[in-house]
Amino acid sequence: MRTKRNKAWTLLGLAVVLAIVGVVGLFLLARQPEIAAIAKPDPASFDQALVDRGRVLANYGDCTACHTREDGEPFAGNLPLPTPFGTIYTTNITPDVDTGIGGWSKEAFRRALKEGVDRKGNHLYPAFPYDHFTKVKVEDVDAIYAYLMAGVQPVKEAPHKNELPFPFNIRQTLYVWKALFLDKSPFKPDPTRDAQWNEGAYLVEGLGHCGACHTPRNLMGAETSPAYGGGLAEGWVAPPLNKDAYSQMPWTQQELVVYLMDGWHANHGMAAGPMTPVVNALQNQNEIDVFAIASYVETLRTGAPKIDATAARAAAVKREWGNPEAPAVPAEFAAGAKVFEQRCAQCHRNNGGSVPLALQSSIHAPDPGSVVHAIWNGIRPPTGALGRSMPALGPQLSEAEMTALVKFLRARYTDKKAWSGVDSAVKDVRKGK
């Protein structure tokens, strides 16, 4: 008995030693050297054309949206980003020496964008989409650096501590994540495509990091297949951009450009949630570049079912509230229909000024997140669609009323199966999750 017990203790001790060796080995492998701080560069030392180019590129990267909280200074960070692993607070990327990147060299900035490692050698969480920025040309990274150093006012604001439980609060574990999922290969133009398409692909795959929201993620938070098959962003549904798109109307290139720059189109509705800052950033960009983006995105939908636009709109109009041909409301959705009539029908009605609800992609999505958030928070119009908005109705509704309304919308304006999880989605948004 004693021999067996001693053997068990020996095996346990060996397992403990191996575990310790493994942890120490991981920490040693994951360790990255610190890059020495530099004196803050003189803004006048940067070529103005390079700074101007960097401003345009930073807009395509949507840097302002993530690095500026609602009541904060531009690029000062501390915007909370909810993730399945906890809340991450974005960093200060103004040229402040103490709390920002004022002491960062160009090499340190390159490493952060291309390898996901900060100046001090800390691994960065992939909420910062360096898994897309690996595709960005070094000269474009340098232009963004020049803009942040010479075109942005320094703001002294220390970063808020991330709210991540163990083991996600241990940055060294990101070494394993990168080994598994980080593709560092540069962008390669497709020689069979024209210059416009390749420029669009470069912007979408790299700085635009569109896949960060519009691609599903695995249990470890890495993008998985199918590419551009849809995802979730801050509780909102980021619809597929591929052949599985929820669109009820066909998209033309011109329509996509209008939507990307103005945030609204009569055939598709209005941008909302995390998409709003994206179109606000694109609103003042070069239209030629946005046409390039649209050219590339169009090809992502290769193989999508053909849609008869005339028939689709006619069918959607028939479902509008007040249309004499509209289907009857089943008794099980009567409570939601009553809420709709009282709160929504003033705008969402037959011959109303809004896009027919049956054409809204969010109502056809497999997840009710976007609809729940839109009702609770309302929709603030993008810069290019001022005058079009939706008030926040959620605080005026009880939990039961809001739940009934969401279920009614799905049943009335689609032929899809009922959503599961509406009750919990409503509870979560009311709790601020």
C-alpha positions as CSV (number, residue, x, y, z in Angstrom):
1,M,0.0,0.0,0.0
2,R,2.8,2.4,1.0
3,T,4.6,1.7,-2.3
4,K,1.4,2.5,-4.3
5,R,0.9,5.7,-2.2
6,N,4.5,6.8,-2.7
7,K,4.2,6.2,-6.5
8,A,1.0,8.3,-6.6
9,W,2.7,11.1,-4.7
10,T,5.7,10.8,-7.1
11,L,3.4,11.1,-10.1
12,L,1.6,14.1,-8.6
13,G,4.9,15.8,-7.8
14,L,6.1,15.2,-11.3
15,A,2.9,16.6,-12.7
16,V,3.3,19.7,-10.5
17,V,6.9,20.2,-11.6
18,L,5.9,19.8,-15.3
19,A,3.1,22.3,-14.9
20,I,5.5,24.8,-13.2
21,V,8.1,24.2,-16.0
22,G,5.3,24.7,-18.6
23,V,4.2,28.0,-17.0
24,V,7.7,29.3,-16.7
25,G,8.5,28.3,-20.3
26,L,5.3,30.1,-21.5
27,F,6.3,33.2,-19.7
28,L,9.9,33.1,-21.1
29,L,8.6,32.4,-24.6
30,A,6.0,35.1,-24.4
31,R,8.4,37.7,-23.1
32,Q,9.0,40.6,-25.5
33,P,11.7,43.2,-25.1
34,E,10.9,46.8,-24.2
35,I,11.6,49.3,-26.8
36,A,13.3,52.4,-25.3
37,A,11.3,55.5,-24.9
38,I,12.2,58.5,-27.0
39,A,11.8,62.3,-26.5
40,K,8.5,63.4,-27.9
41,P,9.0,64.2,-31.6
42,D,8.6,67.8,-32.7
43,P,5.4,68.0,-34.7
44,A,7.2,70.2,-37.2
45,S,9.6,67.4,-38.0
46,F,7.0,65.5,-39.9
47,D,6.2,66.2,-43.5
48,Q,2.7,67.7,-43.8
49,A,1.8,65.6,-46.7
50,L,2.6,62.5,-44.7
51,V,0.5,63.8,-41.7
52,D,-2.4,64.5,-44.1
53,R,-2.1,61.0,-45.5
54,G,-2.1,59.6,-42.0
55,R,-5.3,61.4,-41.1
56,V,-7.1,59.8,-44.1
57,L,-5.7,56.3,-43.2
58,A,-6.6,56.7,-39.5
59,N,-10.2,57.4,-40.6
60,Y,-10.2,54.2,-42.6
61,G,-9.0,52.4,-39.6
62,D,-11.8,54.0,-37.6
63,C,-9.3,54.9,-34.8
64,T,-11.5,57.6,-33.4
65,A,-14.4,55.3,-32.7
66,C,-12.6,52.9,-30.5
67,H,-10.1,55.3,-28.9
68,T,-12.6,58.1,-27.9
69,R,-15.2,57.6,-25.3
70,E,-18.5,59.5,-25.6
71,D,-17.6,62.3,-23.2
72,G,-13.8,62.2,-23.8
73,E,-11.2,63.9,-25.8
74,P,-10.3,62.5,-29.2
75,F,-8.0,59.5,-29.1
76,A,-7.6,59.7,-25.3
77,G,-9.0,56.1,-24.9
78,N,-10.9,54.6,-22.0
79,L,-13.8,53.5,-24.1
80,P,-15.2,50.3,-22.6
81,L,-15.4,47.5,-25.0
82,P,-17.5,44.6,-23.8
83,T,-16.3,41.2,-24.9
84,P,-17.3,37.6,-24.0
85,F,-14.2,37.5,-21.7
86,G,-14.8,40.8,-19.8
87,T,-14.5,44.5,-20.5
88,I,-11.4,46.0,-22.1
89,Y,-10.7,49.7,-22.0
90,T,-9.1,51.3,-25.0
91,T,-5.7,53.0,-24.7
92,N,-4.7,56.6,-25.0
93,I,-3.1,57.1,-28.4
94,T,-2.6,60.9,-28.2
95,P,1.1,62.0,-28.1
96,D,1.1,62.6,-24.4
97,V,4.4,61.4,-23.0
98,D,3.1,60.0,-19.7
99,T,-0.2,58.4,-20.5
100,G,-0.2,58.2,-24.3
101,I,2.3,57.3,-27.0
102,G,4.3,60.5,-27.0
103,G,7.4,58.5,-26.0
104,W,6.9,55.8,-28.6
105,S,9.3,55.5,-31.5
106,K,8.2,54.7,-35.0
107,E,9.5,51.2,-34.5
108,A,7.4,50.7,-31.3
109,F,4.3,51.9,-33.1
110,R,4.9,49.5,-36.0
111,R,5.3,46.6,-33.6
112,A,2.0,47.4,-31.9
113,L,0.1,47.4,-35.2
114,K,1.9,44.6,-36.9
115,E,2.6,42.2,-33.9
116,G,0.2,43.3,-31.2
117,V,2.9,44.2,-28.6
118,D,3.2,47.6,-27.0
119,R,6.3,49.6,-26.3
120,K,7.0,48.0,-23.0
121,G,6.7,44.5,-24.4
122,N,3.2,43.7,-23.2
123,H,1.0,41.6,-25.5
124,L,-2.1,43.5,-26.7
125,Y,-5.6,42.0,-26.6
126,P,-7.0,41.4,-30.1
127,A,-9.9,43.7,-29.4
128,F,-7.3,45.9,-31.0
129,P,-7.5,44.4,-34.5
130,Y,-3.8,43.9,-35.2
131,D,-4.8,40.6,-36.8
132,H,-6.0,42.8,-39.6
133,F,-3.3,45.5,-39.4
134,T,-0.7,42.9,-40.3
135,K,-2.0,43.5,-43.8
136,V,-1.2,47.2,-43.7
137,K,1.8,48.5,-45.6
138,V,4.7,49.8,-43.4
139,E,4.6,53.1,-45.1
140,D,0.9,53.5,-44.2
141,V,1.6,52.6,-40.6
142,D,4.3,55.3,-40.6
143,A,1.8,57.8,-42.0
144,I,-0.6,57.1,-39.2
145,Y,2.2,57.5,-36.7
146,A,3.0,60.9,-38.2
147,Y,-0.6,62.0,-37.9
148,L,-1.0,60.9,-34.3
149,M,2.3,62.6,-33.3
150,A,1.8,65.8,-35.3
151,G,-1.9,66.2,-35.9
152,V,-3.5,65.1,-32.6
153,Q,-3.4,67.2,-29.4
154,P,-1.8,65.4,-26.4
155,V,-4.2,64.5,-23.6
156,K,-3.1,63.4,-20.2
157,E,-5.5,60.5,-19.3
158,A,-4.3,57.4,-17.7
159,P,-5.8,54.1,-19.0
160,H,-8.6,52.4,-16.9
161,K,-7.7,48.9,-15.7
162,N,-9.3,46.2,-17.8
163,E,-12.0,44.1,-16.1
164,L,-11.0,40.6,-17.1
165,P,-11.1,37.5,-14.9
166,F,-8.4,34.9,-14.6
167,P,-6.8,33.6,-16.8
168,F,-7.7,36.3,-19.4
169,N,-6.0,39.0,-17.3
170,I,-2.7,37.3,-17.9
171,R,-1.3,38.9,-21.1
172,Q,1.3,36.1,-21.6
173,T,-1.5,33.8,-22.6
174,L,-1.9,35.9,-25.7
175,Y,1.4,34.4,-27.0
176,V,-0.5,31.1,-27.4
177,W,-3.4,32.9,-29.0
178,K,-1.1,34.5,-31.5
179,A,0.7,31.2,-32.2
180,L,-2.7,29.6,-33.0
181,F,-4.5,32.4,-34.9
182,L,-2.3,35.4,-35.9
183,D,-1.5,35.4,-39.6
184,K,1.3,37.9,-40.2
185,S,1.4,37.5,-43.9
186,P,1.2,40.8,-45.8
187,F,-1.6,41.8,-48.2
188,K,-1.0,40.4,-51.7
189,P,-2.8,42.0,-54.6
190,D,-4.8,39.6,-56.9
191,P,-3.2,40.0,-60.4
192,T,-6.5,38.8,-62.0
193,R,-8.4,41.8,-60.5
194,D,-8.2,45.4,-61.5
195,A,-6.6,48.2,-59.4
196,Q,-9.9,49.4,-57.9
197,W,-10.8,45.9,-56.6
198,N,-7.4,45.5,-55.1
199,E,-7.5,48.8,-53.4
200,G,-10.8,47.9,-51.9
201,A,-9.5,44.6,-50.8
202,Y,-6.5,46.2,-49.1
203,L,-8.7,48.7,-47.2
204,V,-11.4,46.1,-46.2
205,E,-9.0,43.4,-45.2
206,G,-6.4,45.7,-43.5
207,L,-7.2,49.1,-42.0
208,G,-11.0,48.8,-42.3
209,H,-10.8,45.4,-40.4
210,C,-14.4,44.8,-41.5
211,G,-14.1,41.1,-40.7
212,A,-13.5,41.9,-37.0
213,C,-17.3,42.5,-36.7
214,H,-18.7,40.7,-39.8
215,T,-17.0,37.3,-39.2
216,P,-18.0,34.8,-36.6
217,R,-15.6,34.0,-33.8
218,N,-14.6,30.7,-32.1
219,L,-14.6,30.1,-28.3
220,M,-11.1,31.7,-28.1
221,G,-12.3,34.9,-29.7
222,A,-10.5,34.4,-33.0
223,E,-12.2,34.9,-36.4
224,T,-13.4,31.6,-37.9
225,S,-15.1,30.5,-41.1
226,P,-17.0,31.4,-43.1
227,A,-15.2,34.7,-43.7
228,Y,-17.7,37.6,-43.5
229,G,-20.4,35.2,-42.4
230,G,-21.7,37.6,-39.8
231,G,-20.9,38.2,-36.1
232,L,-21.8,40.2,-33.0
233,A,-20.5,43.6,-32.0
234,E,-21.4,45.1,-28.7
235,G,-24.6,43.2,-28.6
236,W,-25.6,44.2,-32.1
237,V,-25.7,41.8,-35.1
238,A,-23.1,42.5,-37.7
239,P,-24.8,40.9,-40.7
240,P,-23.0,38.6,-43.2
241,L,-21.3,40.3,-46.1
242,N,-21.0,37.1,-48.0
243,K,-23.6,35.1,-49.9
244,D,-25.6,34.5,-46.7
245,A,-26.5,38.2,-46.3
246,Y,-29.9,38.9,-44.7
247,S,-30.6,41.6,-47.3
248,Q,-34.1,41.5,-48.7
249,M,-33.2,43.8,-51.6
250,P,-30.3,43.5,-54.0
251,W,-27.4,45.9,-53.4
252,T,-25.9,47.8,-56.3
253,Q,-22.4,49.3,-56.1
254,Q,-23.9,52.8,-56.1
255,E,-26.3,51.9,-53.2
256,L,-23.5,50.5,-51.1
257,V,-21.4,53.7,-51.6
258,V,-24.3,55.8,-50.6
259,Y,-24.9,53.7,-47.5
260,L,-21.3,53.6,-46.5
261,M,-20.9,57.4,-46.8
262,D,-24.3,58.6,-45.7
263,G,-25.4,55.7,-43.5
264,W,-28.8,55.4,-45.1
265,H,-30.5,54.1,-48.2
266,A,-34.2,53.9,-49.1
267,N,-33.9,50.3,-50.1
268,H,-31.9,49.2,-47.0
269,G,-32.5,51.4,-44.1
270,M,-30.1,53.2,-41.7
271,A,-26.8,52.3,-40.2
272,A,-27.0,51.9,-36.4
273,G,-25.0,50.7,-33.4
274,P,-21.3,50.1,-34.0
275,M,-21.8,50.8,-37.7
276,T,-22.6,54.4,-37.1
277,P,-19.1,55.6,-36.3
278,V,-17.8,53.6,-39.4
279,V,-20.0,55.6,-41.8
280,N,-19.3,58.8,-40.0
281,A,-15.6,58.2,-40.6
282,L,-16.2,57.4,-44.2
283,Q,-18.5,60.4,-44.8
284,N,-15.7,62.8,-45.5
285,Q,-13.4,60.3,-47.3
286,N,-12.5,60.2,-50.9
287,E,-15.4,58.8,-52.9
288,I,-13.0,57.0,-55.2
289,D,-11.8,54.9,-52.3
290,V,-15.3,54.1,-51.1
291,F,-16.2,52.9,-54.6
292,A,-13.1,50.6,-54.3
293,I,-14.4,49.2,-51.0
294,A,-17.8,48.7,-52.6
295,S,-16.2,46.9,-55.6
296,Y,-14.5,44.4,-53.3
297,V,-17.5,43.9,-51.0
298,E,-19.7,43.2,-54.0
299,T,-17.6,40.2,-54.9
300,L,-17.9,38.8,-51.4
301,R,-21.6,38.0,-52.2
302,T,-20.8,35.9,-55.2
303,G,-23.2,33.0,-55.2
304,A,-26.0,34.8,-53.3
305,P,-29.6,34.1,-54.4
306,K,-30.9,36.5,-57.0
307,I,-33.5,38.9,-55.6
308,D,-36.3,40.5,-57.7
309,A,-36.2,44.0,-56.3
310,T,-39.7,45.0,-57.5
311,A,-41.3,41.8,-56.1
312,A,-39.4,42.1,-52.8
313,R,-40.5,45.7,-52.2
314,A,-44.1,44.9,-53.1
315,A,-44.2,42.0,-50.7
316,A,-42.7,44.2,-47.9
317,V,-45.2,47.0,-48.5
318,K,-48.0,44.5,-48.1
319,R,-46.8,43.7,-44.6
320,E,-46.8,47.4,-43.5
321,W,-49.1,48.4,-40.7
322,G,-52.4,49.7,-42.1
323,N,-52.0,48.1,-45.5
324,P,-55.4,46.6,-46.3
325,E,-53.6,43.5,-47.7
326,A,-51.6,43.0,-44.5
327,P,-51.8,39.6,-42.8
328,A,-54.0,39.3,-39.7
329,V,-52.2,39.4,-36.3
330,P,-52.3,36.0,-34.6
331,A,-53.8,36.1,-31.1
332,E,-50.4,35.1,-29.5
333,F,-48.9,38.3,-30.8
334,A,-51.8,40.6,-29.9
335,A,-50.0,42.2,-27.0
336,G,-47.0,43.1,-29.2
337,A,-49.2,44.4,-31.9
338,K,-50.9,46.7,-29.3
339,V,-47.5,48.1,-28.3
340,F,-46.6,48.6,-31.9
341,E,-49.8,50.5,-32.7
342,Q,-49.3,52.8,-29.7
343,R,-45.5,53.4,-30.0
344,C,-44.3,52.6,-33.5
345,A,-47.1,52.9,-36.1
346,Q,-46.8,56.7,-36.3
347,C,-43.6,56.2,-38.3
348,H,-43.7,52.5,-39.4
349,R,-46.9,52.4,-41.3
350,N,-48.3,52.0,-44.8
351,N,-47.2,55.0,-47.0
352,G,-45.0,56.2,-44.1
353,G,-41.6,57.9,-44.5
354,S,-39.5,55.0,-43.2
355,V,-38.1,52.0,-45.1
356,P,-40.6,49.1,-44.9
357,L,-39.8,47.0,-41.9
358,A,-39.9,43.8,-43.8
359,L,-36.8,45.1,-45.8
360,Q,-34.8,45.7,-42.6
361,S,-32.0,43.1,-42.4
362,S,-32.0,43.2,-38.6
363,I,-35.5,41.7,-38.4
364,H,-34.4,38.8,-40.6
365,A,-31.2,38.0,-38.6
366,P,-31.1,34.8,-36.5
367,D,-30.4,36.8,-33.4
368,P,-32.7,39.6,-32.0
369,G,-29.8,41.7,-30.6
370,S,-30.0,44.6,-33.1
371,V,-33.7,44.9,-32.8
372,V,-33.6,44.9,-29.0
373,H,-30.8,47.4,-28.9
374,A,-32.6,49.7,-31.5
375,I,-35.8,49.7,-29.5
376,W,-34.0,50.3,-26.2
377,N,-31.4,52.9,-27.3
378,G,-33.1,54.3,-30.4
379,I,-31.0,55.1,-33.5
380,R,-28.9,58.3,-33.7
381,P,-28.6,59.3,-37.3
382,P,-25.2,59.1,-38.9
383,T,-23.7,62.5,-40.1
384,G,-25.0,62.0,-43.6
385,A,-28.5,61.1,-42.6
386,L,-29.3,63.9,-40.2
387,G,-33.1,64.3,-39.8
388,R,-33.6,60.6,-39.8
389,S,-33.7,59.0,-36.3
390,M,-35.5,56.7,-34.0
391,P,-36.3,57.6,-30.4
392,A,-35.3,55.4,-27.5
393,L,-38.5,53.6,-26.7
394,G,-37.1,51.0,-24.3
395,P,-37.2,53.1,-21.1
396,Q,-40.9,53.8,-21.8
397,L,-41.8,50.1,-22.0
398,S,-42.1,47.5,-19.4
399,E,-40.0,44.3,-19.8
400,A,-43.1,42.4,-20.8
401,E,-44.1,45.1,-23.4
402,M,-40.7,45.2,-25.0
403,T,-40.5,41.4,-25.2
404,A,-43.9,41.2,-26.8
405,L,-43.0,43.9,-29.3
406,V,-39.8,42.2,-30.4
407,K,-41.6,38.9,-30.9
408,F,-44.4,40.6,-32.8
409,L,-41.9,42.3,-35.2
410,R,-40.3,39.0,-36.1
411,A,-43.7,37.3,-36.7
412,R,-45.3,40.2,-38.7
413,Y,-42.4,41.3,-40.9
414,T,-40.7,38.0,-41.7
415,D,-41.4,34.4,-42.7
416,K,-38.6,33.2,-40.5
417,K,-39.0,31.0,-37.4
418,A,-39.5,32.8,-34.1
419,W,-36.4,34.0,-32.2
420,S,-35.3,32.1,-29.2
421,G,-33.8,34.0,-26.3
422,V,-35.9,37.2,-26.7
423,D,-36.7,37.3,-23.0
424,S,-33.0,37.1,-22.0
425,A,-31.9,39.6,-24.7
426,V,-34.4,42.1,-23.3
427,K,-33.3,41.5,-19.7
428,D,-29.7,42.0,-20.7
429,V,-30.2,45.3,-22.5
430,R,-32.3,46.6,-19.7
431,K,-29.4,45.8,-17.3
432,G,-27.0,47.6,-19.6
433,K,-25.2,44.5,-20.8
